[in-house]
Amino acid sequence: MNTKEVFTVEGFLPVKENTWLVRGRAYQNLKVGDTVAIDKSNQFTITAISTYGKGVQVLNRMLTGDLTLRGANGERLKDAGMLVKPLDFSSD
């Protein structure tokens, strides 16, 4: 699996069905609409970002913030530790 580590998960909260809030630190720039993953079968779309109490479209690397993620199996986020950006999941 070809991935890039992009976000450390420090906190996790279910918002509603298939929507999850994760708190942590970005290690690469992330933007609304990006896909992040735990692994090949657990991918999520970033639907909103906030940092320092303000909604933003981009969370720059090394900033802390909250990501609102949409996708199934979000309960696995609480134990994820690190989210990755899938570069190529076809080469497993």
KOLZA-117190 format. One record per residue (C-alpha): residue in one letter; residue number from 1; x, y, z. Coordinates in nm, 4 decimals, always signed. Example, Ala and Ser with C-alpha at 12.3 -4.5 7.8 and 13.67 -1.06 7.14 Angstrom:
- code:pos:X:Y:Z
- A:1:+1.2300:-0.4500:+0.7800
- S:2:+1.3670:-0.1060:+0.7140
//
This chain:
- code:pos:X:Y:Z
- M:1:+0.0000:+0.0000:+0.0000
- N:2:+0.1467:+0.3334:-0.1063
- T:3:+0.0380:+0.6035:+0.1423
- K:4:+0.1524:+0.9252:+0.3060
- E:5:+0.0947:+0.9860:+0.6792
- V:6:-0.1026:+1.3082:+0.7076
- F:7:-0.2830:+1.3416:+1.0438
- T:8:-0.2326:+1.2184:+1.4002
- V:9:-0.5645:+1.1350:+1.5691
- E:10:-0.5668:+1.2611:+1.9306
- G:11:-0.9442:+1.2587:+1.9862
- F:12:-1.2544:+1.1093:+1.8283
- L:13:-1.6276:+1.1834:+1.8501
- P:14:-1.9208:+1.0420:+1.6502
- V:15:-2.1356:+1.3284:+1.5143
- K:16:-2.4131:+1.1368:+1.3362
- E:17:-2.4438:+0.8287:+1.1215
- N:18:-2.1299:+0.7940:+0.9063
- T:19:-1.9971:+1.1342:+1.0234
- W:20:-1.7071:+1.1629:+1.2662
- L:21:-1.5073:+1.4421:+1.4290
- V:22:-1.1376:+1.3794:+1.4850
- R:23:-0.8984:+1.6124:+1.6635
- G:24:-0.5259:+1.6114:+1.6064
- R:25:-0.2292:+1.7510:+1.4129
- A:26:-0.1758:+1.7703:+1.0380
- Y:27:+0.1600:+1.6573:+0.8972
- Q:28:+0.0693:+1.7532:+0.5408
- N:29:-0.1670:+2.0220:+0.4115
- L:30:-0.5258:+1.8933:+0.4114
- K:31:-0.8281:+2.0497:+0.2438
- V:32:-1.2031:+1.9979:+0.2446
- G:33:-1.2804:+1.7257:-0.0111
- D:34:-0.9574:+1.5296:+0.0448
- T:35:-0.9745:+1.1566:+0.1118
- V:36:-0.7954:+1.0188:+0.4173
- A:37:-0.7851:+0.6597:+0.5347
- I:38:-0.6988:+0.4172:+0.8093
- D:39:-0.6400:+0.1447:+0.5511
- K:40:-0.7688:+0.0336:+0.2096
- S:41:-1.1155:-0.0591:+0.3375
- N:42:-1.1628:+0.2395:+0.5717
- Q:43:-1.1515:+0.5638:+0.3740
- F:44:-1.3142:+0.8956:+0.4675
- T:45:-1.3847:+1.2278:+0.2965
- I:46:-1.3022:+1.5502:+0.4794
- T:47:-1.6262:+1.7520:+0.4830
- A:48:-1.5192:+2.0335:+0.7182
- I:49:-1.2091:+2.1620:+0.8961
- S:50:-1.1687:+2.3923:+1.1939
- T:51:-0.8618:+2.5213:+1.3735
- Y:52:-0.8435:+2.7515:+1.6739
- G:53:-1.2252:+2.7687:+1.6737
- K:54:-1.2493:+2.8938:+1.3150
- G:55:-1.3807:+2.7059:+1.0109
- V:56:-1.1250:+2.6868:+0.7289
- Q:57:-1.0953:+2.5192:+0.3882
- V:58:-0.7302:+2.4139:+0.4388
- L:59:-0.5459:+2.2884:+0.7470
- N:60:-0.1798:+2.3614:+0.6910
- R:61:+0.0874:+2.1148:+0.7975
- M:62:+0.1855:+2.1167:+1.1654
- L:63:-0.1329:+2.2943:+1.2758
- T:64:-0.3747:+2.1309:+1.5163
- G:65:-0.7405:+2.1154:+1.4307
- D:66:-1.0612:+1.9202:+1.3930
- L:67:-1.1575:+1.7261:+1.0821
- T:68:-1.5163:+1.6283:+1.0130
- L:69:-1.5017:+1.3019:+0.8198
- R:70:-1.7731:+1.1176:+0.6287
- G:71:-1.7538:+0.7434:+0.5733
- A:72:-1.8513:+0.4042:+0.7100
- N:73:-1.6702:+0.2212:+0.9908
- G:74:-1.5738:+0.5445:+1.1641
- E:75:-1.5688:+0.3762:+1.5039
- R:76:-1.2258:+0.2448:+1.3981
- L:77:-1.0965:+0.6051:+1.4044
- K:78:-1.0705:+0.6032:+1.7854
- D:79:-0.7887:+0.3473:+1.7638
- A:80:-0.6351:+0.4698:+1.4366
- G:81:-0.3521:+0.6823:+1.5729
- M:82:-0.2589:+0.8066:+1.2245
- L:83:-0.4599:+0.8843:+0.9127
- V:84:-0.2967:+0.8459:+0.5745
- K:85:-0.3626:+0.9917:+0.2333
- P:86:-0.4057:+0.7062:-0.0140
- L:87:-0.1676:+0.7522:-0.3035
- D:88:-0.2204:+0.4095:-0.4580
- F:89:-0.4100:+0.1289:-0.2860
- S:90:-0.3941:-0.0936:-0.5959
- S:91:-0.0439:-0.2250:-0.5203
- D:92:-0.1169:-0.4222:-0.2009
//
